[in-house]
Amino acid sequence: MSISNTLKEFSLSTLNTYLIPSYWSKFKTNPVGRALKISEFYNKNQVDILMLQEVWGVGIPEITSHLKDNYSTIFDNRKDLKKAELNTAYNTVLNFVTQTGGLFYAQKPDIRLLWTDRETYKVSATRSQKGIRGHLYSMDRFFNNKTKIIDDTQNTTENTVKDDASKYLVVFNTHLDAFDDKNKIIQLQQARKYIETTLYQTVPNILNQQINNSEKKVLPEVSVILVGDWNIPAHHQLYKTHLLKLMGDETEPMIDYYTKHHKMEDDKDHTYDVKNSLVTVKWAKGRIDYVFGLNSLNNKLVQQSEEDNNREFNYKLVPLNCLSYDIIRQPRGEEMTDHWPIIAKFSF
């Protein structure tokens, strides 16, 4: 039996959860109840990797306790003190002290998290520790186990993916300021430097250890995804002048995977939508949550990395194929948050 490319598929979702303590806002949105809806949503859809924003402290026990049977989560050490007020106070303070920036990640247990780190933006109008977090995942065990499950159902004896190159995934999750364009530009500049450091220094150093412990002779394959609440509408000038050029140029900009599946952009495609009853800033509507891909590396930075480490660059950047890209709406009055979640499916 030949192992088809479908066995190297995974799904990813990004969502601004609006899980802020009630005393931070005059808008009462029942964050604990919404946290339960969010966990129910992801348990139902069984997305492989979750990247959430604005998980500040409230609702954390409700999310982690309901996701833990299906996911490994970042906040599994947060307290559940049986009283919502105490949970919110303790977990919000802990998130602030540990500088999570409200960025939450979770993944299926077979997806191995090799490294994660974050950086706080130096400027922020809200002083809310907005920032960017990087994650490096090893996907081999996940893909191999998917193959075994399918093979077992087909009563075959072939149980491994016939591919010599190890597969890795780098995901960056971020949340930019909402209204200050100058801050957004500064934050994007800092994000770019953080991403470059990750891709040209951190990841090669980690993979060098992985390669030394492996008998495989071919370069590992790495794919890169950037997600989050960028707070830059697709119709805004910063989308073209800064966002798409964050890690690319005129000939090879970042890929907005939305555009691979949708030709027109209108109200039904907004991720921050006035038709959502939880939306508080009516004029800020638009598509502001994204899933981007990176197709090429900066050759100058590759050469610089080789010179600094006195060796050849040790991985191959592999573009992902985006199989589907869905913005998922909920009925009015039943919304999980003030943003619509995005679920995208990919194959190596």
BANU-955077 format. One line per field, with one value per residue: residue number from 1; residue in three letters; x, y, z of N, C-alpha, C in turn. Coordinates in steps of 0.001 Angstrom, whole numbers, padded with zeros to 6 digits. Example, Ala and Ser with C-alpha at 12.3 -4.5 7.8 and 13.67 -1.06 7.14 Angstrom:
# residues 2
pos = 1/2
code = ala/ser
n_px = 013190/012850
n_py = -005690/-002250
n_pz = 007800/007080
ca_px = 012300/013670
ca_py = -004500/-001060
ca_pz = 007800/007140
c_px = 013200/012900
c_py = -003300/000030
c_pz = 007800/007870
This chain:
# residues 348
pos = 1/2/3/4/5/6/7/8/9/10/11/12/13/14/15/16/17/18/19/20/21/22/23/24/25/26/27/28/29/30/31/32/33/34/35/36/37/38/39/40/41/42/43/44/45/46/47/48/49/50/51/52/53/54/55/56/57/58/59/60/61/62/63/64/65/66/67/68/69/70/71/72/73/74/75/76/77/78/79/80/81/82/83/84/85/86/87/88/89/90/91/92/93/94/95/96/97/98/99/100/101/102/103/104/105/106/107/108/109/110/111/112/113/114/115/116/117/118/119/120/121/122/123/124/125/126/127/128/129/130/131/132/133/134/135/136/137/138/139/140/141/142/143/144/145/146/147/148/149/150/151/152/153/154/155/156/157/158/159/160/161/162/163/164/165/166/167/168/169/170/171/172/173/174/175/176/177/178/179/180/181/182/183/184/185/186/187/188/189/190/191/192/193/194/195/196/197/198/199/200/201/202/203/204/205/206/207/208/209/210/211/212/213/214/215/216/217/218/219/220/221/222/223/224/225/226/227/228/229/230/231/232/233/234/235/236/237/238/239/240/241/242/243/244/245/246/247/248/249/250/251/252/253/254/255/256/257/258/259/260/261/262/263/264/265/266/267/268/269/270/271/272/273/274/275/276/277/278/279/280/281/282/283/284/285/286/287/288/289/290/291/292/293/294/295/296/297/298/299/300/301/302/303/304/305/306/307/308/309/310/311/312/313/314/315/316/317/318/319/320/321/322/323/324/325/326/327/328/329/330/331/332/333/334/335/336/337/338/339/340/341/342/343/344/345/346/347/348
code = met/ser/ile/ser/asn/thr/leu/lys/glu/phe/ser/leu/ser/thr/leu/asn/thr/tyr/leu/ile/pro/ser/tyr/trp/ser/lys/phe/lys/thr/asn/pro/val/gly/arg/ala/leu/lys/ile/ser/glu/phe/tyr/asn/lys/asn/gln/val/asp/ile/leu/met/leu/gln/glu/val/trp/gly/val/gly/ile/pro/glu/ile/thr/ser/his/leu/lys/asp/asn/tyr/ser/thr/ile/phe/asp/asn/arg/lys/asp/leu/lys/lys/ala/glu/leu/asn/thr/ala/tyr/asn/thr/val/leu/asn/phe/val/thr/gln/thr/gly/gly/leu/phe/tyr/ala/gln/lys/pro/asp/ile/arg/leu/leu/trp/thr/asp/arg/glu/thr/tyr/lys/val/ser/ala/thr/arg/ser/gln/lys/gly/ile/arg/gly/his/leu/tyr/ser/met/asp/arg/phe/phe/asn/asn/lys/thr/lys/ile/ile/asp/asp/thr/gln/asn/thr/thr/glu/asn/thr/val/lys/asp/asp/ala/ser/lys/tyr/leu/val/val/phe/asn/thr/his/leu/asp/ala/phe/asp/asp/lys/asn/lys/ile/ile/gln/leu/gln/gln/ala/arg/lys/tyr/ile/glu/thr/thr/leu/tyr/gln/thr/val/pro/asn/ile/leu/asn/gln/gln/ile/asn/asn/ser/glu/lys/lys/val/leu/pro/glu/val/ser/val/ile/leu/val/gly/asp/trp/asn/ile/pro/ala/his/his/gln/leu/tyr/lys/thr/his/leu/leu/lys/leu/met/gly/asp/glu/thr/glu/pro/met/ile/asp/tyr/tyr/thr/lys/his/his/lys/met/glu/asp/asp/lys/asp/his/thr/tyr/asp/val/lys/asn/ser/leu/val/thr/val/lys/trp/ala/lys/gly/arg/ile/asp/tyr/val/phe/gly/leu/asn/ser/leu/asn/asn/lys/leu/val/gln/gln/ser/glu/glu/asp/asn/asn/arg/glu/phe/asn/tyr/lys/leu/val/pro/leu/asn/cys/leu/ser/tyr/asp/ile/ile/arg/gln/pro/arg/gly/glu/glu/met/thr/asp/his/trp/pro/ile/ile/ala/lys/phe/ser/phe
n_px = 000836/000577/001511/-000457/-000410/-002269/-001953/-000167/-001385/-002720/-004606/-005309/-006155/-007055/-007972/-009279/-010121/-011368/-011323/-011281/-010902/-013853/-013747/-011993/-013345/-016211/-018113/-020131/-019610/-019863/-017462/-016632/-018676/-018430/-015880/-016304/-017881/-015982/-014103/-015782/-016345/-013832/-013289/-015306/-014676/-012130/-009587/-006127/-004006/-004096/-004238/-004598/-005750/-005873/-006368/-006475/-006775/-009215/-011530/-009709/-009470/-011837/-011389/-008982/-009595/-011545/-010345/-008233/-008351/-008026/-005969/-002629/-001850/-000890/-001546/-001941/-001179/-002512/-004592/-007545/-009768/-012328/-014000/-015127/-014303/-011956/-010373/-010111/-008741/-006317/-005233/-005092/-003232/-001016/-000660/000051/002422/004067/004157/002546/001114/-001440/-001461/-002228/-001637/-002331/-002086/-002527/-001621/000248/001667/004712/005992/008854/010115/009359/008840/008502/008103/007708/006080/007681/006326/003006/-000280/-002197/-000756/-000704/000985/001124/002397/004581/004687/006692/006685/008027/007383/007621/006501/006510/005804/003081/002167/002971/001463/-001092/-000982/-000767/-003254/-004980/-003980/-004511/-007285/-007619/-006602/-003889/-000340/001557/002987/004222/005112/006433/008925/011864/012623/012456/009660/008918/007240/006875/005256/004026/002458/000502/-000573/-001588/-001661/-004825/-005697/-003729/-001832/000865/002027/001465/003139/005674/005517/005302/007823/009425/008410/009254/012063/012175/011077/012969/015274/014398/014033/016542/018470/017603/015921/017663/019722/018390/017509/019937/020812/018782/019321/021832/021159/019874/019602/019000/019814/019048/018067/016043/012589/010970/008141/006412/004128/002167/000087/-002807/-004366/-004108/-005048/-005184/-007068/-007937/-008548/-007127/-004409/-002017/-002045/-001105/001255/002811/002064/001811/004376/005926/007673/008638/009012/008336/008244/008035/006005/004495/002139/-001256/-003421/-006146/-006772/-006321/-008559/-010794/-012228/-013490/-014015/-016114/-018745/-019389/-016993/-015591/-013692/-013921/-016864/-019750/-022136/-021877/-022938/-021362/-019473/-017958/-016801/-017985/-017186/-014765/-014831/-013920/-011657/-009419/-008056/-005691/-004206/-001131/001419/004837/006985/009597/013032/015264/018026/020406/020366/020403/022978/024436/023783/025002/027674/028016/027663/029448/028836/026793/023496/020834/018249/015397/013170/009771/006977/003547/000576/-002510/-005414/-008031/-009927/-011640/-013878/-015694/-018914/-021137/-024572/-026467/-026301/-025376/-022670/-019204/-017174/-015997/-014818/-014712/-013850/-011089/-010493/-008109/-006894/-004077/-001495/001695
n_py = -001198/002204/005147/007886/011494/012623/011713/013334/015564/018344/020368/023766/026407/029826/032267/035125/035315/037056/036852/038485/039841/040845/043239/044710/045830/047682/046300/043573/040286/037596/035835/033327/031512/031733/030731/028032/027473/027878/025827/023631/023994/023496/020889/019606/020124/019152/020297/020333/022012/024767/028264/030881/034157/036833/035414/036100/035490/034994/032309/030319/027794/026602/026284/024700/022418/021191/020776/019094/016302/015927/017553/018915/021578/025037/026366/024517/024479/026368/027713/026202/027331/026949/029069/031583/034268/034192/032536/034141/036400/035250/033822/035808/037624/035896/035315/037854/038377/036343/037086/036295/037592/037044/035092/031942/028472/025232/021756/018645/015695/014030/015727/017049/019468/021175/023524/026709/030211/033650/037148/040373/043210/046339/048706/049614/050582/049887/048797/046095/043969/042915/040824/038517/035053/032225/028887/025646/022718/019173/017056/014397/012101/012515/012390/009786/008235/008840/007551/004880/004479/004699/002640/000446/000360/-000456/-002912/-003477/-004093/-002193/000364/002823/006154/006596/008342/010088/012541/014441/016148/019416/022066/025515/027902/031136/033249/036122/039350/042438/046014/047707/050248/052209/053148/053813/052471/049867/049594/049780/047541/045515/045724/044885/042322/041207/041080/039303/036995/036543/036008/033668/031896/031865/031442/030288/028016/026557/025879/024225/022183/021204/019717/017814/016591/015496/013469/011712/009228/009907/011146/013206/016655/018109/019049/022136/024033/027183/029103/031987/033494/035101/037907/040557/043074/044718/045644/043954/045710/047945/050276/049521/046796/046018/047523/046931/044568/042250/042350/041720/039502/039190/040244/042325/040409/038002/037893/037417/034735/035106/032953/032939/034124/032123/030635/032228/034623/037079/039718/040459/041447/038943/037738/039029/038960/040349/041554/043463/042181/040417/040050/040616/042423/045501/047786/049249/050509/049409/047195/044337/042121/040984/039035/036534/033874/033256/032256/031285/031280/031478/031921/034471/034915/036245/036267/033562/032905/034453/033161/030701/031476/032450/030135/028454/026376/024577/025767/024174/023188/022688/024943/024395/025034/025117/023377/024776/023370/023978/026803/028299/030658/030824/031310/032090/031781/034782/036078/033740/033744/032854/034614/037966/037818/035950/032528/031053/028238/026337/023971/021938/020516/018888
n_pz = 000000/-000844/000853/001113/000501/002149/004681/005899/006992/008836/011168/012087/014320/014954/017356/018873/022109/023887/026633/029138/032422/034165/035536/034076/032028/030956/029695/030123/029673/030368/030748/031836/031156/028391/028030/028483/026233/024246/024735/024309/021624/020409/021247/019883/017181/016974/016317/015469/016348/018485/018606/020601/021605/024040/026424/029384/032100/033365/033186/032586/034071/033176/030441/030295/031835/030351/027924/028421/028064/025389/024539/024980/027056/027589/029966/032017/034627/036065/038690/040042/041965/042752/043098/041045/041196/042744/041146/038849/039887/040906/038662/036708/037791/037894/035174/034313/035741/034780/032207/029900/027999/027290/025372/024290/023889/022535/021802/020026/021811/020469/018901/019184/021253/020912/021558/022935/023213/024190/023390/024701/023391/023045/023006/023775/023669/025522/027562/028069/027882/025331/022738/021039/020356/019770/018455/018180/016609/016476/014015/013323/014933/015223/012544/011908/013704/012817/010401/011244/012426/010230/008645/010284/010222/007683/007625/007008/006848/006765/008508/008764/007762/004605/004298/004296/005352/008262/009713/010619/012325/012553/014441/014796/017066/017615/018920/018125/018914/019025/017947/017455/014884/014596/016717/015892/013656/014859/016517/014588/013433/015559/015836/013433/013782/015903/014735/012718/014273/015481/013257/011977/013870/016454/015743/013886/015735/017585/015878/015055/017226/017185/014732/015195/016895/015312/012740/010213/006979/005394/004902/007421/007085/007276/008018/008074/009901/010547/012854/014369/016104/014354/014143/011933/009378/006322/004313/004907/004476/005718/005595/003061/002812/005052/006540/004794/003861/005950/006368/003840/000372/-002524/-004557/-003235/-001034/002244/002536/002453/003516/003332/000877/-000907/-001079/-001222/-003261/-003151/-000813/001742/004049/005133/005456/007387/010368/012652/013423/012884/013050/015044/018269/020488/019753/020364/019308/016806/014426/013810/012234/010217/008401/010461/011733/011038/009065/008071/005693/005073/002364/001534/002508/003743/001871/002494/005273/005757/004827/006627/009000/008512/008471/011074/012560/011465/009683/007301/006493/008161/007538/005380/004024/003647/001734/002746/001794/001677/002469/003194/004380/006782/008063/010891/011901/014616/015744/016343/019586/020619/020546/020972/021453/020658/018224/015147/014920/013131/011173/009660/007293/006492/004396/004237
ca_px = 000000/001309/001020/-000806/-000058/-003285/-001541/000654/-002287/-003045/-005472/-004886/-007169/-006702/-009168/-009218/-011163/-012028/-011432/-010688/-011658/-014982/-013416/-011199/-014210/-017584/-018994/-020245/-019722/-019881/-016283/-016556/-019582/-017879/-014732/-016856/-018279/-014766/-013566/-016724/-016163/-012623/-013456/-016187/-014029/-010880/-008482/-004893/-003204/-004887/-003514/-005611/-005307/-006685/-006640/-005753/-006814/-010555/-011960/-008645/-009820/-012912/-010802/-008007/-010196/-012349/-009497/-007089/-008448/-007684/-004876/-001651/-002088/000111/-001956/-002445/-000781/-003261/-005405/-009004/-010054/-013752/-014749/-014721/-013615/-010596/-009661/-009783/-007716/-005037/-004705/-004766/-001964/000038/-000410/000748/003782/004824/004157/002006/000520/-002742/-001284/-002479/-001488/-002621/-001898/-002749/-000451/001234/002466/005725/006483/010283/010578/008478/009314/007753/008707/006722/006339/008209/005300/001638/-001173/-002964/000176/-001248/002000/000975/003683/004595/005210/007084/006578/008616/006763/007988/005237/006689/005014/001678/001894/003137/000321/-002246/-000816/-001066/-004704/-005599/-003570/-005209/-008666/-007613/-006029/-002628/000792/002499/002590/005029/005140/007643/009496/013098/012817/011641/008805/008798/006346/007077/004062/004121/001149/000689/-001733/-001134/-002553/-006048/-006051/-002601/-001091/002301/002412/001424/004341/006790/005345/005644/009280/009964/008009/010122/013363/011978/010889/014260/016130/013885/014220/017928/019365/017031/015507/018827/020443/017615/017517/021275/020798/017903/020006/022921/020568/019113/020382/018560/020872/018500/017721/014658/011715/010337/007129/006221/002808/002033/-001336/-003147/-005195/-003140/-005734/-004997/-008054/-007403/-008761/-006306/-003159/-000940/-002082/-000243/002561/003603/001748/002215/005821/006595/008787/008872/009189/007348/008166/007753/005424/003839/000916/-002506/-004069/-007546/-006893/-006219/-009862/-011878/-011873/-014053/-014036/-017242/-019090/-019432/-015631/-014980/-013499/-014471/-018052/-020819/-023253/-021591/-023540/-020366/-018591/-018197/-016302/-018692/-016508/-013503/-015110/-013039/-010904/-008225/-007396/-005088/-003284/-000167/002461/006109/007440/011027/013888/016154/019313/021483/020337/020840/024439/024944/023654/026026/028971/028059/027727/030513/028292/025726/022153/020515/016889/014778/011842/008802/005661/002397/-000603/-003696/-006508/-009295/-009796/-013026/-014244/-016880/-019792/-022158/-025830/-026476/-026674/-024707/-021261/-018194/-016335/-016322/-014184/-015046/-012670/-010619/-009934/-007475/-006294/-002851/-000700/003088
ca_py = 000000/003464/006108/009097/012757/013017/011315/014409/016706/018812/021544/024811/027442/031020/032930/036068/034772/038107/036376/039482/039976/041766/044553/045440/046364/048012/045384/042304/039310/036238/035136/031935/030760/031709/029819/026687/027344/027781/024474/022725/024190/022828/019447/019128/020213/018384/020970/019754/023029/025940/029485/031797/035434/037424/034517/036888/034905/034492/031204/029349/026435/026055/025855/023617/021195/020545/020425/018272/014927/015899/018464/019407/023015/025848/026847/023407/024646/027452/027268/026119/027531/026659/030321/032289/035513/033861/032051/035276/037219/034534/033481/037041/038102/034967/035541/039132/038236/035469/037767/035478/038442/036514/034153/030574/027461/023848/020889/017234/015159/013432/016811/017313/020843/021130/024821/027867/031386/034817/038453/041424/044398/047430/049741/049129/051621/049374/048268/044773/042950/042287/040376/037450/033786/031249/027476/024683/021409/018003/016491/013018/011152/012776/011839/008339/007648/008940/006493/003603/004374/004425/001301/-000548/000262/-001086/-004252/-003610/-004278/-001087/001238/004028/007045/006352/009649/010160/013856/014770/017305/020339/023192/026690/028738/032380/033757/037486/040219/043827/047052/047819/051509/053107/052645/053951/051341/048641/049542/049460/046153/044666/045737/044023/040954/040733/040732/038094/035879/036277/035343/032304/031065/031783/031090/029369/026747/025767/025339/023097/021100/020630/018670/016756/015889/014704/012302/010962/008563/010384/011864/014304/017836/018163/020003/023049/024942/028321/029726/033136/033660/035967/039099/041571/044365/045481/045134/043653/046854/049048/050402/048804/045385/045837/048169/046426/043229/041231/042449/041510/038570/038972/041455/042456/039192/036832/038334/036370/034226/035186/031725/033251/034463/030899/029972/033197/035644/038361/039979/041284/041334/037562/037286/039752/038201/041255/041747/044156/041255/039696/040850/040964/043459/046775/048894/048960/051029/048698/045910/043943/040880/041401/037814/035951/032739/033514/031275/031790/030389/031597/032507/035535/034275/036925/035821/032165/032932/034982/032095/029709/032022/032541/028798/027732/025159/024843/025904/022768/022736/023133/025529/023748/025677/024268/023443/025067/022588/024677/027985/028604/031602/030133/032222/031516/032539/035968/035785/032511/033874/032481/035779/039030/037485/034635/031659/030556/026879/026054/022646/021990/019310/019103
ca_pz = 000000/-000854/001835/000377/001124/003115/006015/006444/007143/010190/011197/013019/014519/015703/017874/019983/022982/024668/028009/030007/033665/034031/036082/033095/030974/031338/028976/030830/028591/030902/030214/032270/030283/027033/028041/028311/024829/023434/024882/023635/020177/019930/021427/018816/015871/017044/015637/015980/017031/018834/018936/021101/022148/025112/027554/030372/033435/033641/032331/032316/034518/032335/029168/030429/032370/029310/026790/028818/027575/023969/024219/025938/027072/028263/031278/032817/036024/036685/039811/040021/043382/042942/043074/039828/041527/043176/039962/037993/040539/040980/037339/035992/038339/037483/033750/034154/036271/033870/030907/028814/026971/026894/024263/024760/022843/022885/020643/020278/022530/019568/018317/020210/021364/021211/022074/022840/023921/023746/023603/024910/022595/023854/023058/023755/024172/026651/028555/028396/027586/024022/022248/020039/020874/018776/018836/017254/016797/015685/013535/012861/015705/014895/011214/011956/014405/011924/009412/011887/012609/008932/008222/011094/009763/006362/007806/006294/007755/006593/009602/008883/006605/003841/004009/005060/005951/009433/009485/011736/012096/013389/014478/015551/017476/018082/019118/018028/019421/018227/017299/017205/013726/014840/017568/015092/012825/015749/016945/013449/013295/016608/015497/012348/014344/016709/013798/012085/015260/015660/012069/011518/014968/017435/015127/013465/016885/018124/014903/015026/018245/016701/013646/015778/017558/014322/011701/008905/006288/004594/005678/007910/006407/008223/007489/008972/009912/011430/013112/015482/015931/013928/014256/010694/008417/004998/003422/005390/003730/006398/005193/001894/002945/006166/007036/003827/003650/007234/006193/002417/-000419/-003594/-005356/-002404/000239/003019/001914/003204/003056/003012/-000538/-001701/-001125/-001335/-004236/-002775/000613/002132/005462/005611/005677/008495/011606/013671/012601/013612/013228/016275/019339/021496/019222/021042/018484/015560/013239/013601/011588/009125/008539/011188/012209/009836/009045/007005/005461/004568/001299/001236/003533/003310/001577/003215/006658/005744/004729/007887/009988/008211/008874/012529/013142/010773/009081/006348/007051/008391/007233/004131/004213/002762/001752/003048/000938/002487/001899/003443/005243/007127/009112/011405/012631/015496/015720/017181/020952/021047/020178/021960/021685/019705/016947/014600/014823/011832/011144/008378/007189/005692/004162/003846
c_px = 000865/000677/000762/-000434/-001063/-002889/-000645/-000170/-002440/-003935/-004997/-005991/-006575/-007985/-008787/-010402/-011923/-012244/-010683/-011528/-012729/-014649/-012458/-012074/-015589/-018587/-018992/-020558/-019719/-018687/-016184/-017455/-019048/-016661/-015184/-017273/-017059/-014185/-014475/-016560/-014955/-012653/-014330/-015460/-012695/-009774/-007171/-004046/-004075/-003955/-004555/-004961/-006318/-007202/-005875/-005764/-008167/-010881/-010911/-008981/-010887/-012368/-009928/-008630/-010990/-011516/-008483/-007153/-008009/-006431/-003875/-001721/-001027/-000267/-002477/-002044/-001520/-004247/-006888/-009450/-011538/-014618/-014221/-013918/-012158/-009764/-009190/-008652/-006348/-004441/-004354/-003436/-000818/000368/000357/002197/004653/004801/003712/001450/-000842/-002675/-001301/-002250/-001849/-002462/-002211/-001474/000627/002078/003435/006190/007943/010771/009453/009053/008511/008525/007601/007077/006732/007227/003932/000747/-001898/-002084/-000230/-000289/001730/002349/003530/005230/005536/006983/007258/008069/007441/006701/005331/005812/003532/001319/002002/001944/-000959/-002190/-001188/-002569/-005384/-005243/-004326/-006649/-008749/-006954/-004777/-001511/001788/002103/003417/004936/006475/008229/010712/013261/011883/010883/008695/007902/006683/005826/004338/002710/001340/-000639/-001210/-002135/-003714/-006126/-004882/-001736/000421/002806/002443/002693/005556/006720/005689/007148/009925/009625/008925/011476/013265/011846/012204/015207/015709/014265/015682/018915/018773/016702/016705/019594/019716/017664/018895/021398/019933/018598/021109/022408/019803/020044/019997/019619/020344/018124/016286/013883/010956/009331/006816/004834/002829/000549/-001543/-004132/-004241/-003731/-005422/-005985/-007436/-007590/-007920/-004982/-002007/-000910/-001107/001165/003433/003337/002205/003723/006609/007817/009080/009140/008150/007160/007770/007200/004902/002546/-000249/-003358/-005557/-007724/-006760/-007575/-011025/-011434/-012364/-014083/-015191/-017588/-019029/-018029/-014921/-014810/-013888/-015656/-019167/-022041/-023052/-022058/-022547/-019416/-018958/-017745/-016827/-017920/-015225/-013690/-014109/-012439/-009566/-007474/-006912/-004359/-002397/000803/003702/006678/008933/011753/014756/017553/020471/021543/020714/022369/025065/024881/024718/027401/029098/028262/028775/030032/027201/024382/021490/019051/016402/013396/010893/007467/004565/001318/-001818/-004906/-007864/-009051/-011196/-013099/-015615/-017685/-020733/-023425/-025767/-027017/-026022/-023203/-020329/-017378/-016697/-015613/-014739/-013774/-012361/-010095/-009386/-006850/-005151/-002321/000714/003262
c_py = 001239/004429/007427/010332/013168/012651/012360/015698/017084/020043/022499/025848/028618/031726/033898/035762/035829/037659/037327/039577/041060/043155/045335/046173/046670/047089/044020/041193/037856/035423/033671/031058/030660/030800/028376/026456/027156/026372/023454/022796/023406/021321/018852/019086/019494/018986/020519/020746/024261/027088/030544/033078/035897/036384/035114/036255/034317/033347/030151/027955/025789/025577/024623/022321/020456/020142/019331/016837/014806/016696/018559/020923/023747/026148/025722/023512/025792/026895/027185/026133/027425/027916/031160/033547/035251/033352/033209/036099/036531/034342/034719/037601/037219/035144/036835/039015/037396/035962/036860/036332/037967/035504/032725/029614/026098/023013/019450/016625/014564/014476/017283/018769/020799/022407/025826/028990/032574/036081/039487/042628/045559/048586/049079/050173/051161/048838/046859/043638/042220/041911/039297/036219/032868/029840/026638/023307/020366/017275/015003/012024/011286/012163/010318/007666/007761/007833/005134/003403/004016/003031/000225/-000729/-000435/-002467/-004472/-003741/-003141/000029/002506/004847/006874/007680/009817/011475/014050/016065/018130/021503/024303/027551/029958/032892/035156/038214/041647/044780/047267/049098/052393/052546/052760/052811/050044/048495/049166/048008/045187/044612/044834/042567/040388/040288/039443/036871/035519/035559/033890/031419/030862/031453/030009/028011/025947/025148/024134/021912/020452/019512/017500/015923/014998/013429/011402/010332/009032/011289/013048/015465/017745/019242/020816/023912/025998/028916/030885/033414/034741/037050/040249/042979/045299/044925/044934/044813/048060/049077/049643/047321/045142/046372/047557/044957/042151/041219/042197/040622/038301/040277/041464/041146/037969/037279/037146/035968/034409/034021/031922/033440/033247/030213/030927/034334/037027/038487/040913/040997/039899/037022/038059/038824/039038/041929/042401/043266/040363/040561/041255/042062/044807/047981/048693/049406/050265/047371/045619/042569/041243/040214/037040/034650/032949/032340/031937/030793/030439/032228/033595/034954/034918/036458/034346/032106/033431/033936/031032/030179/032046/031170/027908/026382/025556/024952/024537/022389/023326/023698/024943/024476/024667/024439/023653/024407/023252/025802/028478/029609/031170/031071/031448/032368/033723/035625/034526/032560/033461/033695/036832/038856/036152/033789/031294/029147/026632/024652/022685/020587/019721/018679
c_pz = 000000/000130/001125/001179/002182/004536/006666/006498/008611/010069/012281/013120/015281/016118/018986/020891/023773/026111/028936/031283/033544/034549/035175/032087/031524/030660/029667/029824/029067/030393/030627/031398/028870/026943/027864/026861/023929/023527/024208/022125/019674/020181/020332/017482/015810/016167/016279/016778/017247/019185/019309/021613/023213/026116/028734/031754/033773/032683/032057/032834/033642/030995/029368/030931/031311/028092/027129/028322/026115/023624/025365/025892/027877/029701/032176/034284/036703/037704/039447/041474/043704/043042/041917/040152/041940/042008/039106/038591/040492/039587/036530/036478/037874/036004/033513/034599/035326/032434/029764/027683/026521/025769/024798/023598/023401/021628/021036/020880/021626/018844/019388/020159/021810/021874/021956/023674/023413/024063/023713/024049/023497/023965/023008/024398/025427/027776/029006/028062/026272/023487/021201/020673/019705/019323/017765/017582/015916/015313/013216/013615/015375/013545/011208/012614/013583/010879/010001/012043/011301/008456/008984/010622/008416/006401/006964/007310/007659/007550/009734/007607/005897/003385/004895/005806/007146/009174/010770/011327/013080/013287/015346/015816/018048/018232/019132/018668/018464/017404/016902/016075/013919/015715/016777/014255/013674/016204/015818/013233/014340/016339/014418/012892/015158/015798/013123/013046/015447/014485/011693/012627/015869/016819/014618/014626/017493/017176/014799/016053/017814/015623/014196/016447/016590/013296/010306/008283/005475/005495/006183/007171/007453/007477/008540/008783/010902/011604/014175/015119/015637/013988/013090/009680/007042/004020/003827/004637/004381/006041/004046/002130/004036/006497/006063/003599/004931/007082/004726/001695/-001525/-004354/-004542/-001050/001039/002315/002880/002722/002752/001508/-001447/-001880/-001336/-002247/-003838/-001257/000932/003591/005977/005910/006788/009700/012825/013003/013416/013807/014454/017443/020422/021034/019839/020218/017066/014317/012906/012880/010479/009351/009162/011806/010983/010137/007829/006872/004904/003572/001041/002407/002917/003116/002322/004670/006782/005720/006031/008982/009775/008682/010389/013171/012474/010233/008108/007059/007056/008238/005916/004436/003175/002846/002056/002000/001831/001832/002083/004433/005543/008274/009614/012297/013544/015420/016688/018569/021501/020767/021318/022390/020644/018368/016459/014540/013377/012033/009736/008426/006184/005418/003799/002390
